[in-house]
Amino acid sequence: MTPSDCSRLLDLLAGDVADFRASMLAWDHFLLQPCLLHVLQKTARPAPVGGINMTDPVPDIVERLDIGSFRWSLGPALPDGQGAVTLRYFFGAPGTNPDAVLTRRQDSFEYLSRYEGKESWFRKLSLLAAADWTGDGKGELLVSWEDDNLGRGTYNTISLLLLGAESSDTPITAMHVEDWLFKGREAVLRMLK
């Protein structure tokens, strides 16, 4: 299925990176979802995902995803100079928030924290698809990352991320789909015209 109008995405990709990122952080990324998904579908190439345990990926992602490799609400709170900081550092390590509920499923990871007896933050990582989108012959894992301040503020984002790892001994890193899209914008512009 081809979206009827991707002119807004074409205009953003033809502009500069600052305008593109500002639009992606605003509500444009919700409005552009059909076009983003169309581009992901058209650029996906079959390839095995290496470096991530695809038999049971959620526990591997929790243990090894470097949460400093992508933009999100706790990014500014990450410790400096520590190297890779994994999801487990904040979500699920012994001694972390006792008022938190951690739920692992085969295809997702959810974290719900409470403050003063009320739900305060909800974060969820959901597995969506696997393919080679970067064109390097190695598969990446496409995930959705939800980061929502419940009732105490207006912070609420849903991001599409591409996850990859060089090997099973290296951190899993994430790249925002919009960063991948802008990096390969010349090819995307040709495809959408």
N, C-alpha and C positions, 0 to 999 in steps of 0.2 A: 504494500500500500504506500503510495507516494503522497506526502502532504500537499495540499493545494497551493500554499503560499509560504515560501521560505525567504521572502525578500528582506525581512527584518534581520534574519541571520546573515544573509549575504551582505547587507549594509554594515553590520557589526564586524564581520570578518574582513571587510575591505578597509575598515578604519584602523585606529591604533589600539594597542593592547590595553591601555588604561581605560578607554571608553568601553571596550569589549568586557573587561573584568568588572567594571562598575555596573554594566547592564546585566551581567550574569549574577552578580550579587544582589541586584534588585530583583524585581519580579519577572524580568524577561526570561529567565531560564525556565520558569513554569510555562510561560506562553510559547516558548520555543521547543518544548519537549517533543512534539511530533517531528520537528525537523532534526533535532539532536538524535532521536532514536532512528530516524531514516538514515542519517549519516553513519551511525554506528552499524546499522544493518548492512549498508552498502560497502563498508570498509572492512567488515569482519572476514577473516580468512581462517580456515580450520588449522589448528595447531595445538599440540598438547601443552598444558601449563606445567612448566618445570619449576622446581624450587618450592612449591606449595603442595602439601599433602592433599590431593584431590579426592582421596578416599573418604577423608573426614576433615574437610578444610576449616571448619569453624574453630575447633580447638587450636589448630596450627596458627590461624590468623590471630586469635587472642594472645597466644604466646609470643608471636614474632612480628606483628604489624607495628612498624615504627610510626607512632602517632605524631612525631615531629616532621614527617614527610608530607603532610598535607595541612591545609588551613581548616581550623575548627575552633570551637569556643574555648577549649582548654589549652590551645597552642601557646598563648602568652605565659601560661603558668608552668610550662615545662622547665625542668632544671637545665641550666646551661652547662655545657662541657661534659655531659654524662654519656654522650654517644646516643645510640638508638634507645628510645623509650617506648616500650611496648604497651599495647592495650592493657595487658595484665597489670602493669604498674599502677594504673588507676582503677581498673575494673577487675577485681577478683583476686588480688594479692592478699595474703594474710594481713590483718590489721587495717584493711581499708574500711570504708564507711559501713558501720554495722546496721545502718538504717537503709541499706541498699538491697535491691532485689536483682539478682543476676540470673538471666534465663538464657541457656544455650539450647538451640535447636539444630537440626541437621543443616538448615539453610539460613540461619540467622543467629544473631547475638543481641540481647536486649539488656539494658541497664536502667533501672529506675531507682532514683535516690529520693530520700525524704529529708525535709528540714522542718524542725518543730512540728512533727507529726503530719505534715502535708507533703504531697508529691512535689518535688522541686525540679528535677531534670529527668528527661527521658532521652536515651541514646540507643540507636538501633543500626546494626549493620546487616544487610540482607544480600545474599548471593543472587545474582541475576543471570549471568551467562559467562561463557569462557570462549575466547577466540584470540587470534592475533590481530590487534588493532594498530599496533605501532609499526608493523611492517618489518620487524626484525626476525621473523620466523619462529618466535617464541610466543606461546599463548599468555594472555593476561586474563585475570578474573575481573569481570565487571560487577561492582557492588553499588548498592545504595547506602548512603550514610545519613541518618536522621539525627539531628541534634536540636533538642527542644527544651526551652526553659518553660516549665509548666506553671503558669499563673503568677510568677514573680517578675516577669519581664516579657519582652517581645522577641527575644532571640529564638528563631526557629528556621533551620535550614534543612534542606534535603539535597544532598550532593551525589552525583554519580562519580565514582572513582574507579580507576584501573589499578589493580594490584598485581605486583610481580616480585620475583626474587631471583637472584642469580643462582642460588643453590639452597638446599635444605638447611645449611649452616649459616646463612646470611639473613639479615632482617628482610622482612617483607615491606616493600615501600608502596606508597600510593601516589597516583597522579590524578588530579581533577580532570574530568573529561573535557571541561572547557579549556584547560591548559593544553591538552593533547590536540584539541580541535584547532586552537589558534596556532599552535606550532606547525600543524599540517594544513594551514588555511589555503595555500595555493591549490593543492589538490582538491580540497573540499569545495572551493569556489568553482573550479572547473566542473566538478561533479554536479553541483546544484544548478548551474546555468543551463 
